[in-house]
Amino acid sequence: MVAALPITGSATTPNEIASNAAAIAKGIPALIPAVNESLRIRRTLGASRGKAIDEPHYDGSSVSRYTSATDDDRREMLDAIGVGSIDELFEDIPKTLRLGRPLDLPDGKPETEVHDRLSALASRNAHAEAETSFLGAGMYDHYVPAIVDAITSRSEFLTPYTPYQPEISQGGLQAMFEFQTAMSELTGLPVSNAALYEGPSAAASAAYLAIGATGRRKLVASRGVHPHSRESLVTYGAGYGSELVEVPLAAGQTDAAALAEAIDDETAAVFLQQPNFLGSVEDIEALGASAKERGALVVVACDPIALSILKPPGQCGADIAVGEGQPLGNRLDYGGPSFGFFCATEEHIRRMPGRIAGETTDVDGRRGFVLTLQTREQHIRREKATHNICTAQALNALAGMVHLAWLGKRGFVELGELLVRRTAYARERLADVDGVDLLHDAPVVREFAVTVDAPVADLLDRCAEQGIGAGYPLARDYPEHENGLLVAITERRSRQDIDRLADVLAAAVADLRGSRVAEGVA
């Protein structure tokens, strides 16, 4: 048993502080037996696996293994490798590429001053807690319940590596299994992996699967698929040797006739999005029929929140469903990290990227979990690997699963219904603003596009001055919509927030139009 250290938070005088410090120092040697016992157990476990583990020697006077190397330590290491100085280690690097002088860094500062400086820098950033955000385009300002942080901050989930040893990783493996179950239920597809990096790279992984499954190289994507996903398809395609054909939109939705014309017998996969980037709900079943006729796979990138009320892609004939998981339990965090999800039909299970956790029973008949499939390059031959995903996104995926569990099946549907109602209200309010028109009148769930009779950049600046992030400028990715604005609604946006957005937009558009008239620009 380790002796309790007499640490208190009530010391207020120098004598009390000194007394506490002395007590802490006196208590440190009591930790040594526990450390040695831990090392003994670790050494025993290592020996049982045929591996010798050297035991560091700790005593009351030595430093820990985490203390920086001393000059004597460095000298000993240099002597061991037969090198006279650290500089000799860099002799093969051309002098023109070496700095040749110490780094020009200012002197160090006290921690309190560093904290104040960093806080001041951070305050210059706009964030969703400081302004009312209607930004979307794949990343959304959803409420993250406290239970998400309470679970994901536990060290058992926060710090572990890949669960290579299932006997000591049951918690992490079960979290993966539950996540897979949730994603499978959402998408209507029988198989899910344990998450990927994010949505766009998940779409690119679907392309790799489709190329391997069909032996074809052509990819067809609706222009309604997220621009980042289409960019990823092009980037990855350089390695796959594939080509990407984009199909235009008509009245805010994928042009069905153009899609059917673009698909041929060399098409490996057709990529659709539900809802699409402009917020429109697509007829996935009808669009996918053209792909099925030619033997191509149907890949649907979907918003997980929208799946609370929309027909799941698996029931619409999709072979693969991918998506960005950020709306589930993950904050905006300046664009990441988040997680991607990947679900498919059973015939593609061995080509799926990443890891799949499975349920089993142990020798005593108790329920347990293991990594069933691991198609990483570290587990199989590199050329046979389908992905390099490892530990990083498991924590983000856990946050998504906890969020879904917190909502429950009924709560998840209620969230979707709430967003539909508020989005319909926002769409009507903004359409009533003079100088603002709907870009399309297709059905939407929680995001819609408008056009404004004013320079969008100036309009967004005016709104930002009023503490509102009014939306995403479509011209960044769709030059044909120079005055387009994409507006997203989440449960954090109240009717009062929407009314204020409409009022601020109305004033900004009127002012900018007036300025334009004054300058003689019709």
Order of alpha helices (4+ residues) and beta strands (2+ residues): alpha-alpha-alpha-alpha-beta-alpha-alpha-alpha-beta-alpha-beta-alpha-beta-beta-beta-alpha-beta-alpha-beta-beta-beta-beta-beta-alpha-beta-beta-alpha-beta-beta-beta-alpha
